[in-house]
Amino acid sequence: MNLLVLQHERVEHPGSFRDYLKEDGHTWDAVHLNEGEPLPSLDGYDGLWVLGGPMDVWQEKEHPWLVHEKRFIKEAVEQRGMPYFGLCLGHQLLAEALGGSVGPSETPEIGVLDVQLTEVGATGVLLDGVPEKFPCLQWHSAEIKTMPAGAACLATSPACAVQAMSWGPRAYSLQGHVEVQSDTVDNWKDIPAYKKALINALGDDGAAKLSDDCATHIDTFATLSERIYINWLQTSAQGIRS
């Protein structure tokens, strides 16, 4: 596959998924929207990945490219039926692009926290083989409030109802991060919005606490990310065949 990857911070890349893509011979092109890079044509790409970022989906005045990005996602998923994988902001953007809504979290989630599979998630493809309860790196202060028509919730948590979502046979997204690597927290901790949220939630030494917690779970993250990657490839193949 040749994937198009939309990024909103250069350091917030596909993480451990990069290793799996390379091992399997897949290619991917990154577009750094926050740096002013233009959206390309979707022609020639077999799937769209949209990653996380510190901006919120409603900050269109501050980040005008968000308007175009939502239209782009809608074209890819709804009009072209392209396989889609969204993480964090990319999860929320999928919901908004297809008619759902996103708003501030009543309780921001910052830390390594467990999410729970729903009945739909436990019997579906994306999270097949994933434990009923599993940890994710959470670093968000916004969440999906209403899912778009036709969407299904695959996982949930006490503070965030929609932790994973599917739409049709080929679009999937996660609110939390499993693509965590040993340097993820160090790479993200100085992004202003992330730094503020981290200090508010975990104190002045929040980065060290979060880094230690991620290190404790690093083997679990590797297992989860590889499983979800394999499962996503299966869903994308089903989408292409259909």
C-alpha positions, -999 to 999 in steps of 0.1 A, spaced: 0 0 0 10 36 -5 -5 57 23 -10 94 27 -3 106 63 -16 140 75 5 153 104 -1 183 127 32 183 145 64 170 129 73 150 161 38 135 162 45 109 136 32 73 132 55 61 159 60 23 161 36 19 131 65 31 109 85 0 117 56 -23 107 50 -4 75 87 -6 66 89 -43 74 59 -51 52 72 -29 23 44 -3 24 52 33 16 39 65 31 41 102 24 36 128 52 20 162 47 27 187 76 -4 208 76 7 230 105 37 240 85 16 252 55 21 222 33 -7 218 8 -30 188 6 -22 167 -25 -46 148 -47 -58 115 -33 -51 98 -66 -24 72 -63 -29 66 -26 -44 34 -11 -53 48 23 -54 79 45 -40 82 80 -46 113 101 -26 117 132 -28 137 164 -20 174 171 -23 201 198 -50 221 180 -87 215 184 -111 207 155 -131 239 161 -100 262 159 -106 270 122 -98 308 126 -64 300 141 -58 271 117 -78 277 85 -64 246 69 -87 226 93 -116 235 70 -99 220 40 -87 190 60 -122 181 70 -134 183 34 -105 162 24 -113 135 49 -149 135 38 -139 131 2 -115 102 11 -139 83 33 -174 91 22 -169 97 -15 -140 75 -24 -144 48 2 -107 49 10 -93 30 40 -88 54 69 -70 53 102 -72 82 127 -54 88 159 -64 114 186 -71 145 166 -75 123 135 -102 104 155 -120 136 162 -116 150 127 -132 118 113 -163 124 134 -167 160 125 -160 154 88 -188 129 86 -214 149 106 -206 142 142 -195 167 168 -165 173 190 -162 195 221 -141 201 253 -138 171 276 -155 174 310 -125 156 324 -93 158 303 -75 124 301 -37 128 306 -17 97 314 -15 60 307 -52 50 312 -72 19 305 -100 17 279 -127 -9 277 -139 -27 245 -176 -24 238 -195 -54 226 -192 -42 190 -155 -36 194 -149 -71 209 -166 -88 180 -152 -66 152 -120 -67 132 -99 -37 143 -96 -48 179 -96 -85 174 -71 -102 197 -69 -71 219 -76 -76 256 -111 -65 268 -93 -38 288 -60 -23 276 -38 8 283 -34 37 260 -14 69 263 -40 96 267 -32 133 261 -64 150 252 -88 177 264 -114 173 237 -136 144 227 -163 132 204 -196 143 217 -218 127 190 -208 101 165 -218 106 129 -247 86 115 -236 50 107 -207 50 131 -201 25 159 -182 29 192 -156 2 196 -141 12 230 -149 35 258 -136 48 292 -152 65 322 -141 100 311 -144 96 273 -174 77 258 -159 72 223 -124 58 226 -125 40 193 -148 43 164 -156 27 130 -176 40 101 -185 16 74 -161 -12 65 -130 9 60 -127 39 84 -114 34 119 -100 57 146 -86 57 182 -87 85 207 -57 72 226 -22 62 215 -7 27 213 21 36 188 42 48 218 80 45 216 106 52 242 110 88 231 74 97 226 69 117 258 102 135 253 92 144 218 58 158 228 63 173 262 74 207 250 46 213 226 29 243 244 -7 229 246 6 194 256 29 209 282 1 230 298 -23 200 299 5 178 314 13 202 342 -24 208 350 -30 171 353 2 157 368 21 186 382 55 202 373 72 168 371 44 154 350 66 147 320 89 125 341 59 107 356 44 101 322 76 89 307 81 64 335 46 51 331 50 47 294 83 29 299 65 4 322 40 -3 295 63 -1 265 62 -39 257 24 -38 260 22 -9 236 44 -27 211 21 -58 212 -11 -37 209 2 -15 181 13 -45 160 -20 -62 165 -40 -32 156 -18 -25 126 -23 -60 113 -61 -58 119 -63 -24 101 -46 -39 71 -73 -66 71 -100 -40 72 -84 -20 44 -83 -51 22 -119 -58 29 -127 -22 20 -109 -25 -13 -126 -57 -22 -160 -43 -14 
